[in-house]
Structure formats: C-alpha cells, structure tokens
C-alpha cells in the first residue's frame, strides 16, 4: 500500500514538474529568454528526471541503490545550479 502511494506521489510530482517546465519553455520560446530556458531545465532535472531514474532506468538497467541515489543527487544539483542561473546578479 505504501509503495503504491509513493509511486503515485512521485508520478504526480513528475507530471506537475513537466507541466511547469513546459510553461517555462513556452516563456523561453515566446520571449527568447535564456532565464526561462534555464528554469525549465532546472525543473526537469529536479522533478522529472529522478522519477525516470527510479521507475524506468533502475528496473531496466538494474541499478544499485547507491547508483540510483548518486544519479538523483547529481541531477538535483544540476537542477539547482540551472535555477541559480535564473537569478539576476
């Protein structure tokens, strides 16, 4: 039961993240704004790619827990760095 709830919450996070990233990408295309492109990339790295790692790549590639955790942590870091780029300096 708890696994199902976790999978559902993860899927919902990925779907909402993909929607928000799509809106940011549309803003990039409409205004030719590198800031919005970086925001879209950051959101995908934080919300969508971890879901794909856990529920697609892990079963297909047979990743260990350490490999999955490392990959997710690296994508979270890349996403945060991309979002950091969106701030004016």
N, C-alpha and C positions, 0 to 999 in steps of 0.2 A: 504494500500500500504506500509506504513512504517513498519507495523508488519511483512509483508512478507520479506522485505529487512532485517530486524533484524533477523528473523528466518533463512534466507539464510546465512547471515554473521556468525551467531552462528554455524550453521551446518558446514560451511566451516572451521571455526576455530577448531571445534571438529575433523573433518576429517584430517586436516593438523597436528593437535596435535597428533592424533592417529598414523599417519604415522611416525612422528618424534620420538615418543615414541617407535614404533616398531623398528626403526633403532637403537635407543639406547639399546633396549633389545637385538637385534641381536649382538651388540657390547659386551654386557654383556655375552651372551652365548658363543661367539667366544673366548673372552679373559678372561673369568671368572673374570670380573671386577666389584666389588661392586659399584664403582663410576658410571658406566654406568647404573647399575640397579637403583641406587638412582635417576639418571637423568630421566630415563624412568618413574619412579613412580611420580616424581615431575611434569613432563609434563602432565601426565594423570590427576593428581589432579588439575592442573591449567587450562587445555584446554578441557578435555573431560568430567569429572565429573560434572562441572557446567552446561554443556549442558544437560546432563542426568537428573539433578535435575530439570531444568526449563521445559524441554519438555517431560519428561517421569514420574518422580516421583511426580512432582507437580500436574499434572492432575489426576494421579491415586490415590494419597493419599490425595488430596485436601489440600495441604499445604497453610498456610497463607503467605503473602509477607514477614513477619518477619522471619518465619521459613525457607523459601527458601533463603533469604539473609544471615541468620545465617549459614546455611549449606554450601552455596557457599563460604562465607568468611572463614569458618573453613577449607574447602578443599584448598582454595588458600593459607592459612597459612601453612597447611601441605605440600603442593607442594613446597612452598618457602623454608621450612625447609629441605625437601629432596634435593632440588637443592643446598642449602647451604652446605650440607654434601659432595657435589662433589668437593668442593674447597680443595686444599692441605693446610695443616696447617703448 
